[in-house]
Every structure is written in structure tokens, then in C-alpha cells.
Amino acid sequence: MITIRPFVKSDFPSVKDIYQQGIDSGEATFQEQAKDYDVWNESLLPSCRLVSESNRQIIGWAALSSASNRCVYSGIAEVSVYVSSNSQGLGVGNSLLKALIKASEEEGIWTLQAGIFPENKASIHIHSKNGFKVLGIREKLGQMNGIWRDIVFMERRSKVVGL
């Protein structure tokens, strides 16, 4: 049975391991090394941090970061969803994203955005399935290992907040 619950600090070692798996895949983030707790904690909104568990093991996590520190953009956040490599394809990412959307709307967030490598078809699929639309491709946004990488820029506007 897979459950989703709010993140607590003691979850961080598992969250960090899953984050590093995503980094190691080369298809999840430009980040080269998983952040330590303080840096990770500072980079995310204090609310809307979730973990997914199966048999008391954390198998995924999702969180939001601020799109900007300007108050006019306070209702816009960037999505992060990571699933352990041995739990991919089981619907964990989709469940986390659904729960994250619900939590974001409860916090008054009206726009969610995501930047996804075009090769990460599974992530693009779950975001599309949950109402995200492709706004465009940000070409050569950054380099990984000396290779320029594009990002598919996606956005979801709430149907209940910010109308």
C-alpha cells in the first residue's frame, strides 16, 4: 500500500538518496550533487512538502519552490517530484503530483510550473495528465557535462485559486 503524507525532517536521508538517484539518472535536474538539509530546506517553500511511503519506506517526494521572491509572484511555484529508481512506473509520481496540486491550492497558489528535460517522457506525461500545458522549449538552458540541454517549460493554472 502506497501512502502520501507531509514531509518531516527525519525523512530527509531518504529524500536525499532519492534526489541523488534523480541526479545520477541525468534526466531529472541540472543539480550535480544532492543538497544538504539546510540548503534543501531553504530552497523550498515551508508548506507543500510531501513524501510517498510503501512498507514504511520512503519511495518518493514532492515539493514546491518559489518562482520569485517578488510578492506579486507569491502564488506561483515550481514543482519538484522525485521517485526512487526501484519504484518508478508504479504511479507514485502521479499520486505525488496530484497531492501536491491539492496542497498548493490549499496554500493559495494559482500557478505551478515545471522545467523538464525533453528526454524525461514519464515526467512530461504525468504533468500533462494533471493539467500542465507545454508553454515551450527553453533551448540550451544550461550545460551538463559540457552538453547543452533544453527544458520543456510546463505550467498549470488552478481552476479554484486566482480566478
N, C-alpha and C positions, 0 to 999 in steps of 0.2 A: 504494500500500500504506500502510495506517494502522498506526502502531506506538504503543505506550504505554510510557513509561519514567519513571523518577524525575526530578523537577524538579531542576535545578541553577541556581545563581544567575544564570548568563549567559542563562537562559531568560526572566528577568523582564521585559525590554522587551516581548516578545511577549505574555507573560501579562498585563501591564498593559494593553496595547492591547485584548486580548480582553475583559478585565474592563471597560474603558471602553465597549466595544461593548454589553455587557450592561447597563451603567448607562444608556447612551443609549437603549436599547430601552424603558426604563420598565417592564419586566416581569420584571426579574431581582433587584433589590435596592433597598433604601431609600437606599443609598450614593449620594451625588451626584457624587463625583469619585473616580477610581481612586487608591488609596493609593500613597505612595512605598514603596520597597523595605523600609525599616526598619519602618514601621508595618504593612505587609502581613506581613512576616516574623514580627513579634511577635504578630500576631493569630491565627496558625495553629500547629497542632502541628508540631514539627520533622520528624516522620515523616509518611507518608501524603500526600505531595505528588507529583502526577503530571502529566505533560503528554502530549498526543497529537500525533504528527507525521505529516505526509504530505509526501513530497518535500523533507525537511529543513526544512519549515516547521511551526511550532507552530500547531495548529488548535484546540486546546482544553486545558483544565487542570482539575484537581480537587484538592481539599484538605480537610482537616478542621480545625475549631477546637474548642477545649474548650467544653463546655456549661456548666461551672462550674469555679471554682478550688478548690472543696472536694474533698478527697481521696476522699470517698465516691462522687463522681460521675466519678472518673477514667476509667471505662470507657464514658463517654457523650460523643459528639462530634457536632458539627453539620457537615453536608455542604455543600460548595460545588462546583458543576460549571458550567463556562462553556465555550461552543463559539463559535468565530468565526462571524460572521454569514454568511460565504460557505461554511461547512461544515455548517450546520445541515441536518437531515434525512438525514444520511448514516450515522447510527448512532454517531457519535463520542461523544455524551453518554452513551449506553447503555454503550458499551465502557469509557469512563472510570469510570462509576459501578460497573460490575462489578469492575473492577480496584481501585477504591477500597475496596469492600466486602472484597475478599480481603486487601488490605493492612491494613485496620483490624482484621480478625480476627487476623492475624499479630501485631499490636501489642497484643492482649488487649482490644480494645474490643468491648463486648457490645451497645451500643445506638447506632444512628445516628439522628439526627433532621434534619428539613428543614422550613424555613418557605418556602412557595412562594406567590406571588401566584396567586389562582384563575384569572386570565386566561392564565397560563403553562401551557396544556394539555399541551404537549410534555414539560415537566419533570415534571408530575404523572404523566404516562403512563410515563416511563422509571423513575420512582421506584416506582410501583405494580408495574411489570413485574419489578422487582428486590426485591420482598418488603416494600416500605414500605406501611404502612396509614395511612389518614387517621384521625387521632385527633379532629380537629375543626377548626372555623374560629375563628381568633382575630380577632374583629371589631374594625375600626377600630384596628389595632395601631399605626399610625403614619400620618403625613401625607406626601404627595408633591405638591409644587406646590399646596398648600392643599387637597388632596383626601384624605380618609381612605381608607386601604387595608386590606383584610382579608388574612389569611395563612391558607393551608391548612397545618395542622400535621401532619406525617407522621413516622412512626417505623418503624424496622426493628430487630427483635431478632435477634441472631445465633443460629444453630442449632448453633454449635460453641463459642462462648465464653460464659461466665457462666451455664451451665446449672445 
